[in-house]
Amino acid sequence: MSETTVRIQDDLYEAVNGEWLKTAVIPDDRPSIGGFATLADEVEKKMMADFRALASGEKTSDIPEMKYAISLYKKVLDDDRRSREGIAPALPFLERINALETVEDLNKAAKEFLLDDISLPVMVGVTTDMQDVTKHCFIVNGPHIILPDTTYYAEDNVAGKALLADFSDMVRKLLKYTPLTEDEQKAYLADTLAYDALVAKKVKSQLEWSEYYKNHNPMDVEEVAGYVAPFDIKRLLKELYGDSAPSTLIVYDPRAIKEMNGYFNAENFNLYKHWLYVKKLLNCCACLSVELKTLANAYRRALTGVVSDPVLEKEAYRYASNVYSEPAGVYYGRTYFGEEAKKDVVDMCHKIIDTYKLRMQRNTFLADQTKEQAIKKLSAIDVKMGYPDNIREIFSKLVFDEEDSLLVAVSKIERVKNEDQLARLYKPVDRTEWQMPGHMVNACYDPFCNDITFPAAILQKPFYSLEQSASANLGGIGAVIGHEISHAFDNNGANFDEKGNLKNWWLEEDFAAFKALTQDMIKQFDGIEFHGGKVNGELTVSENIADNGGVGVTLEIMHTLDDADFKEFFKNWARVWCIKAKEEYFKLRLTNDVHSPGPLRANMPPRNFSEWYEAFGVTDKDKMYIAPEKRLSIW
Ligand SMILES: [Zn+2]
């Protein structure tokens, strides 16, 4: 990547990535390329070659679950059979939906529907209890909506209207393959849209979801039952758990439940039923013929600007490596990840945690008591690096019969996964479980475990390499590690203690001071124009706090290096965020992604730190200058 004539002092991102941006080509089957996506592409190429060799017998794996993954991979590849069967494998599922005449029929079928991924009027599931993260809880939610966010349903939202037209067009074509009459097809589509519009009035917006600490709303089961009637949630719980059915449920989206009568009731049962039919049909298509699958992806392509679906071999790899994510991730880690790199990056994590502690001690807006709690939380952070030692038992149970169609095989797998998930309710939380598999190019902080996960696949250039300078590694993976750790103290993470429990450990005035700083961060990003849209400062605040923290903490470590190269630090920070994307994708992300767009992630955090000004001699004449009193550094 060479540099263009754009001055780095005016636009770090463009100066570093400009040449690349000019020539980079977005693959037809991706919405974007650059940074994360380029690396993901490379990982995919390696893994696809391995899957091919494993399928042909040229290679073998000592991971037993990989044979199921390869068997599923072969099923996806078998387009002769998929074409021959057409829609047939989906019909038994669709017939079960069509057989519903009353809400009572639904109540009788609810448990089986839940296990077979046929949506109930409420979404239910088992997850970690935020109040006591050693335990699980049963959660209740409203349904998903068709458009990317509730804001798209506004009367004057042109994009929303266009997308609903794309969705309708797709469904119209798909319904022709079903045994429904023409009139029925029309009615099913109209009812689907009508039901979705009712749901959209009640469920949370992306902005509301972004404050996830607000999801913990315990409610007595009797109260929930009253709201969701005539759907019989008590009957469902009894069938699932017998006498030990939970008496308290956690309502993630209280309005969607309290006002459920606004979309689900006995009078409009047909709206729900037809919505359900269309939803399940769409859900099945991924496992039907390539023709149907391609049709059913039309809406997703319109949403993201992706030109075409991946070629069959890539689809097969993606599908199998996603279902058997842990075995595939362990395979990737054992094959491509070195112990030396692991040790080096784990050391870097500890150095970053220690530096955060120093910064916390020096902090000027927290009382000693709060600082102590914050340091306790930093000390408790666990690091998951590369890939897990063991593959969870569940993956050895994801089996199917050789003669099963793809859809039947996948349905059997989903059923086992669903049963396993529901059965966790009275089991302790397994804190050794990884949130991301080894072959995924990503990283995360888990607020309920207070741990960070760095899959093997992200530990490569430009993020990290043993051959790269320490400065480049700090500007790449270092700042990303700092970012993830900072999530422990962003506007969400700050509400959880060192074990991950939702608990207020702040002095009131300290929290108020922190809140004021988060408001400043909202202002720093809010309204910045980007590809015809505007950044929502509130939606992206937690990620912007994390980027700011990540850059700040690693810059401090830079001062301890003998051969620190601050220029290289900032350049590599800009490199990891390079992205070329379809316009549709950029627009979509502005409304539903909690991260700021890549170019802003590259350009905004540096200007808050004096090192940026010193490294490139940036002055008030340059575009990437902000006045000292406006510079922000929270952690
Ligand atoms: Zn983040």
Residues whose N, C-alpha, C, O or C-beta is under 5 A from the ligand:
A	BS01	ZN	E543 A546
